[in-house]
């Protein structure tokens, strides 16, 4: 069997030695001629436990049709995928850790089978970054198909999405909504498959993928059930084959310039703070320098052009109607690396030529932005010597500067209990500690307590500070990723009930107003608390995971 040129799969499939794998591939339906074509792996993250990925079986079929039409041989495999919204409370310990498994599983499958190209199908919080990390390691021709946002629901004539459910929970506790109304909200908020419609981690990362040039234009914001999506999937499959033939590898696209473009995009639309974690991890796999200071530098240079639920009434569907990522880039163009290559084979500048904003109420002009800075701010100070993160675009002006007494909660469960018991008062600063990557373990997201705070009417008067993280859908003065984390002896571990904590977001400061000598005396008496009993992968993760300031990587 003569070896076709420039296909790495043929190192395994051609000649006498290739008879063995050829025979096995014939058992799954591949013919002799199929095995001479570019072999395209389709990494699918479909399962029945994740609404954002529930429609991926059909999309994978369309991708295969595109691969076949372009002369390739598609081979599909699956990886795990967890829904952050469902895996709340105890389940959240395992969610961030799953990113490492997703990255490793895609890497292992693609390298073991020596395929020529890769299509990644993903939408949700840890799956998109996990697949990005794998693509960076593999450095073969790769394209992404993200699955699109969920359609809006309707509650009493008003559009609603999942983030409204969390805030409704707080309203019930505050007596501002009945249980019957909450049930009505719950049953209306999620009308079908797709990523939750706010600008949380899922949609931010999908926009980031398109922004760095790894998915076709329009992919990130096109609705999950949009009639155009199957054709987009076919085009994605065909383009995977074309990328192999053109020899365009991932690291030719995922350059430092592309990362800066993607980060500016996330900052300009008020994207998720979790994007910070994931881009730091991605940069490490790419061998590129990226740190918290880079995020803050870019945020100070990038105006806020749009914001979405729960920080505004708009959803990602509105962003799509406004022209999606292409429209945002048409406004951001003076700040972008327009020469960056994309999977279309064209540059960012070529892709957005002639594009414009279709809804001015959604995407604001560069000269009249919603705010002069981007959505994320990095804070430092005596409480966060190595940094902390806040979604400043979702903080009310009244809380950009705040000083209040610490209310100590040693876990997510503790803060929920204090909220439900009515112990939290206006002006307080809720300190939730031992929720970092090691201490949690797993750096749990505190999205439900944060949303409950808003629903209870305390979102403009109570701050939250944690070494855990928040959903990208969080609003209010919620400061996360505090490093060093409390379990590793960070200053957060030394704060006592009633200590004054000062938050200065414009000044990029987070301080506990306690003398250094007093903190040092407390440190001498401090011991790390007992942690939950660990076994299996989570035990390995807790022992080896890095600080959040480095991306919480293994």
Number of C-alpha atoms within 10 A of each C-alpha: 12 9 15 15 9 14 20 18 21 23 14 19 23 19 12 9 11 14 14 12 14 17 14 11 16 13 9 9 9 16 14 13 8 17 20 21 20 28 27 28 26 27 23 23 27 25 18 10 12 20 22 30 28 19 19 23 14 12 24 26 17 21 28 25 20 25 30 20 15 19 16 26 24 27 17 15 13 16 18 15 28 25 19 22 17 12 13 16 13 10 13 22 20 20 21 24 24 21 24 22 19 25 23 17 19 27 19 14 16 22 12 9 15 20 23 28 31 30 30 26 26 29 33 30 31 28 28 31 29 27 29 27 26 23 29 24 19 22 18 23 28 30 30 31 30 33 31 33 31 29 25 22 20 17 16 10 7 8 16 24 25 24 22 19 24 23 22 25 26 25 22 18 19 17 11 13 15 15 14 10 14 19 13 15 23 20 14 19 23 22 14 18 21 26 33 29 31 32 30 28 28 36 29 31 32 29 29 28 26 27 28 25 29 24 26 23 21 19 25 32 27 25 23 28 17 12 10 11 20 19 15 21 28 23 20 27 31 21 25 33 31 22 22 22 16 12 16 21 20 25 18 16 24 26 18 19 17 27 24 20 26 25 27 27 28 28 33 31 26 28 34 28 29 25 24 24 22 26 24 23 25 26 21 18 16 20 12 14 10 19 17 20 13 14 22 21 14 20 23 17 15 24 27 29 27 27 27 24 24 24 20 12 12 20 25 30 20 18 27 23 15 20 22 25 24 25 23 27 27 22 20 19 16 10 15 20 17 18 13 22 24 27 28 20 16 13 18 27 18 15 20 19 11 10 14 17 22 15 15 11 13 23 25 21 19 21 10 11 17 19 17 17 23 32 30 28 29 29 28 21 18 21 27 24 17 21 24 28 30 28 28 26 27 23 21 16 12 10 20 16 15 19 20 20 19 24 22 22 19 16 20 23 14 14 24 17 14 16 19 17 10 11 10 17 13 13 17 21 29 25 25 27 27 28 28 30 30 25 25 24 26 25 29 29 29 27 23 23 25 29 27 25 30 23 24 21 16 20 22 19 20 24 27 22 27 31 34 29 29 29 24 25 27 31 26 28 30 25 27 29 32 33 27 23 29 27 24 17 16 21 24 26 27 20 23 16 13 13 17 19 24 21 27 17 24 13 13 17 21 26 19 25 15 15 9 11 9 10 16 13 11 15 15 8 8 12 11 12 12 8 12 9 7 12 10 7 13 18 13 13 24 21 14 14 18 15 22 29 22 21 24 24 22 14
